[in-house]
Amino acid sequence: MDVLMLSRLQFAAATFFHFLFVPLTLGLSILIAIMETKYVRTGDEDYRRMAKFWGKIFLVNFAVGVVTGITLEFQFGTNWSRYSRYVGDIFGSLLAIEATLAFFLESTFLAVWAFSWNRLSPRFHAVCIWLVAFASNLSALWILIANSWMQHPVGYVLRNGRAEMQDFLAVVTQRFAIQQFIHTVSGAYILAGFVVMGISAYHLLRRQNTTFFTKSFRLALGFALIFSVVEIVQGDLHGAEVAKIQPTKLAALESIWETEAGAPMYLFLIPDPGREKNLMEFGRIPKGLSMLAYRDPNAVVKGLKDFPKNDRPPVTLTFVAFRVMVGLGFLFVLLTVVGWFKRKNLEASPGYLKLMLYAIPLPYIALQCGWIVAEVGRQPWIVYGLMRTSDAVSPIAASQVWVSLVAFILVYSLLGAVAYYLIAKFAKQGPEPAPAVANAGEVS
Amino acid sequence: MLPIIWFILWGVLWAVYFMLDGFDLGMGTLMPFLAKDETDRRVIYRALGPFWDGNEVWLITAGGVTFAAFPTTYAVMFSGLYSALMLILFALILRGVSIAFRGHVDNPRWQRVWDTGFFLGSFLPGLLLGVAFANLFKGLPIDADGIYQGTLFTLLNPYGLAGGILFVLLFIVHGSLWLAVKSHGDLHLRAGRLAAKTWPVLLIMAVLFLLATMRWTSLFDNYAARPVLLLIPVVAVAALIAMRAFIHRAQWWRAWFASALTIVGITLFGVVGLFPDLLKSSLNPAYSLTVFNSSSSPLTLKIMLGVALVFVPLVIAYQIWVHFLFKDKVQPEDLAEETGY
């Protein structure tokens, strides 16, 4: 393999792993902040124990998210130096702003939160976790602004042999960035909700700490329900935006080979990129794609065959990832709506609880698929329409990248195993015992 | 003018990173030699617990600013130093998870594993960052196309290694002083003694490094041209000597501040000597990447400066507040309530 392929694999492995941990921190920080706020408001000790219990899981997650984030920032330089030189004026500044505005705040106040249960007033302690929640989501915003610029470069001018900033506000406020931010964090909130529901279901099935886990489950259920619905509505808008600005991605998402007015949509199909057609198509919705993508039943959808071969993304991977993501998105709505009707008497529905326990991996899969759609679907471009991935890689020896790629896979596998061992251990252990004398109303 | 301001800020960011994370890295390096039992080790972890992560963000910001303000330098430097950087990153991963995971399982073998990780993850970044910076001061074999014509072993030349050893010694002293500030009793005494014993070695190494810098680098050219700049190395040396006096009088906070000033002084001494180069080519000065030929556009530098002027003081303010919140020595009850972050 050459440096290009090795570097792509390495970046894919590193981002994939990073994003196994980051989404939970985005959503769980908010849930913990809500729990602690309820504790401050009501004095109910259960909420304090909830914040502590979920906080432990949060901290393990956060630690892995942090250490794997640094390698991503530095990999732009180590493996994608031509990219870094070409777009650093814009892309680099967005990363630097992220660190200055968000990451300092997040890291500093999380440490304060973890170590000051007995040092700060409950109110101030809750403020700390709100700051963490705010900062981690702010961090996501800047990273997604940077990624959106790779998807849809705006506000730049080509000068001095590189892309230079021309309109900072255009970069920061472009529609695509806002869409991608809402889409990604909603997914992360769904994931956090499902993790909390799944772990709670585990304990409810065993009838342990039932009040504690019923409260946790219901809080997470409301959260996941809202954002599952938001995700579907917003996902439709986001898809229409992709159709407008990334026609090659749209064609790959639906595996459309021929240009057609009033293009149909198929519920199932099997792409056959070798012969530039689909092996089989099934469940035709007439004019469905034209309607979804362009809000016009007779709109022309450009097929893959009308793009030069070297401008097309890998079709099968993009297509499958998209279908899995969308399918799971609808499933999340279904599961949370069913949960809503059962919320008053969860323990009476062991079947549903079991389902929710085993559903924990699903949002993880959906989020990874989402990133495959975004990143693989953007190929062969690293910056859509502006720079090819093959032009972006560093002029370095393949042997170096082999060594680091193997090291990444080994270290990260080990790290993942340890992290999930700890998370499972804490999850099964359950919360600390309730204080012997319940002193509701008193909050110190 | 903007590129020059950013060059100064770039140097200051690295100096602040070394000053802050230096005590974490130092404590990790000295722990196997200083800690006698589990309580000692837990005090050491607790002494950096609330701070290390916030300290590490200065590294991320220094990296981010290199990317944002001098993208060409970022590209050439990071790809050129590929293997060294990867080693530093893996070591920092190891350190981070060692600190985070160690306290989660109450089992001596589990803890031994992460203690080893904590040591390696602290010692290696200190050493390698020193090696890397010494090589930056000396110049790297960068060709006309900005391609690094060397290997990992090119960096392990005598001057590079001297820089690595100097950094490790600086951090050991810095970490032992921090521990002396933060601990009680026997551990406190041993930490103070370690600082006192390491100081002469540090002095010798600092003198050797200075001589080697005269012999093998052109850093002193800038100082010859503008003697007023000599104030920087003079302050560094004065701080180093003052540190000895404070250690002798058992004034640990002051000794720590003197150590901090030494680290900042030495870093800035090198960075100012580099100017206007960011990445000096040892093959041909014309290939060097400078403040002027590798910087971002004026607009980007202006935006970034606005962001830095508003938010960096804010960061400094809340990080200082954290130090006040955890200003006490580590107490037994702190170890009891430890949440293991």
Contacts between the chains, C-beta under 8 A, distances in Angstrom:
chain1	res1	chain2	res2	distance
A	55	B	339	7.7
A	56	B	339	7.3
A	56	B	340	7.9
A	59	B	100	7.0
A	59	B	339	7.1
A	59	B	340	7.3
A	59	B	341	5.1
A	60	B	100	7.0
A	60	B	101	7.5
A	60	B	104	7.3
A	63	B	96	6.1
A	63	B	97	6.0
A	63	B	99	8.0
A	63	B	100	3.5
A	63	B	101	7.3
A	63	B	341	7.5
A	64	B	97	6.9
A	66	B	53	6.7
A	66	B	56	7.8
A	66	B	96	6.3
A	67	B	92	6.8
A	67	B	93	4.3
A	67	B	96	4.0
A	67	B	97	6.0
A	68	B	93	7.1
A	69	B	60	7.9
A	70	B	56	7.7
A	70	B	59	7.5
A	70	B	60	5.9
A	70	B	63	7.9
A	70	B	89	6.2
A	70	B	92	6.5
A	70	B	93	7.7
A	71	B	89	4.9
A	71	B	93	7.2
A	73	B	60	6.2
A	73	B	63	5.8
A	73	B	64	6.5
A	73	B	67	7.6
A	74	B	63	6.0
A	74	B	78	6.2
A	74	B	85	6.1
A	74	B	89	6.0
A	76	B	67	6.8
A	76	B	74	8.0
A	76	B	78	7.8
A	77	B	63	7.8
A	77	B	66	7.9
A	77	B	67	6.7
A	77	B	74	5.0
A	77	B	75	5.9
A	77	B	77	7.0
A	77	B	78	2.7
A	77	B	79	6.2
A	77	B	85	7.9
A	78	B	78	4.9
A	78	B	79	5.6
A	78	B	82	5.1
A	78	B	85	5.8
A	78	B	86	6.9
A	79	B	79	7.3
A	81	B	75	3.7
A	81	B	76	6.7
A	81	B	78	6.7
A	81	B	79	3.9
A	82	B	75	7.1
A	84	B	67	6.5
A	84	B	71	5.7
A	84	B	74	5.6
A	84	B	75	4.2
A	84	B	78	7.6
A	85	B	71	5.5
A	85	B	72	5.1
A	85	B	74	7.9
A	85	B	75	4.1
A	85	B	76	7.9
A	87	B	71	7.8
A	88	B	67	5.6
A	88	B	68	6.7
A	88	B	71	2.3
A	88	B	72	7.5
A	88	B	74	6.2
A	88	B	75	7.1
A	88	B	296	6.6
A	89	B	71	6.2
A	89	B	296	4.5
A	89	B	297	5.3
A	89	B	300	4.9
A	90	B	300	7.2
A	91	B	67	7.8
A	92	B	64	7.1
A	92	B	67	3.5
A	92	B	68	3.9
A	92	B	69	7.8
A	92	B	71	5.3
A	92	B	74	6.8
A	92	B	296	7.3
A	93	B	68	4.1
A	93	B	296	7.0
A	93	B	300	5.1
A	93	B	303	6.6
A	93	B	304	5.5
A	95	B	64	4.9
A	95	B	67	6.0
A	95	B	68	6.9
A	96	B	61	6.9
A	96	B	64	3.6
A	96	B	65	5.2
A	96	B	67	6.5
A	96	B	68	3.9
A	96	B	69	7.7
A	96	B	304	6.4
A	96	B	307	7.9
A	97	B	68	7.9
A	97	B	304	7.4
A	97	B	307	5.4
A	98	B	64	7.4
A	99	B	57	6.4
A	99	B	60	4.9
A	99	B	61	4.5
A	99	B	64	4.6
A	100	B	61	6.0
A	100	B	64	7.7
A	100	B	307	5.9
A	100	B	308	6.7
A	100	B	311	4.9
A	100	B	312	6.6
A	100	B	315	7.1
A	101	B	307	7.2
A	101	B	311	5.7
A	103	B	57	5.3
A	103	B	60	6.3
A	103	B	61	7.8
A	104	B	54	6.8
A	104	B	57	5.0
A	104	B	61	7.4
A	104	B	311	7.9
A	104	B	315	4.6
A	104	B	319	7.7
A	105	B	315	7.8
A	105	B	318	7.6
A	107	B	53	4.4
A	107	B	54	5.0
A	107	B	56	7.3
A	107	B	57	5.1
A	108	B	53	7.6
A	108	B	54	4.1
A	108	B	57	7.7
A	108	B	315	7.7
A	108	B	318	6.0
A	108	B	319	5.9
A	108	B	322	6.0
A	109	B	318	7.8
A	110	B	53	7.2
A	110	B	341	7.5
A	111	B	49	7.1
A	111	B	50	4.6
A	111	B	51	6.9
A	111	B	53	5.5
A	111	B	54	6.2
A	111	B	322	7.3
A	111	B	341	6.5
A	112	B	50	6.7
A	112	B	322	5.9
A	112	B	325	6.7
A	114	B	49	7.9
A	114	B	50	7.7
A	114	B	339	5.0
A	114	B	341	3.8
A	115	B	49	6.1
A	115	B	50	4.7
A	115	B	326	6.9
A	115	B	339	6.9
A	115	B	341	7.0
A	116	B	325	6.7
A	117	B	337	6.7
A	117	B	339	7.4
A	118	B	333	8.0
A	118	B	337	6.0
A	119	B	325	6.5
A	120	B	325	7.8
A	159	B	297	7.5
A	160	B	297	7.8
A	162	B	71	7.7
A	164	B	296	7.7
A	164	B	297	4.3
A	164	B	299	7.4
A	164	B	300	7.3
A	165	B	296	7.8
A	165	B	297	5.8
A	165	B	299	5.0
A	165	B	300	4.7
A	165	B	303	7.2
A	166	B	299	7.3
A	168	B	299	7.3
A	168	B	303	5.4
A	394	B	75	7.7
A	394	B	79	3.9
A	394	B	82	7.6
A	395	B	79	7.1
A	395	B	145	7.5
A	395	B	147	5.1
A	396	B	79	5.5
A	396	B	82	5.6
A	400	B	82	5.1
A	400	B	83	5.7
A	401	B	82	8.0
A	403	B	83	7.4
A	403	B	86	8.0
A	404	B	82	7.5
A	404	B	83	7.6
A	404	B	86	4.7
A	407	B	86	7.1
A	407	B	90	6.3
A	411	B	90	6.1
A	411	B	93	6.7
A	415	B	93	7.3
A	415	B	97	6.2
A	418	B	97	7.4
A	418	B	101	6.4
A	419	B	97	7.9
A	419	B	101	7.9
A	422	B	101	6.5
A	422	B	104	5.4
A	422	B	105	7.7
A	425	B	104	7.7
A	425	B	105	7.7
A	426	B	104	7.8
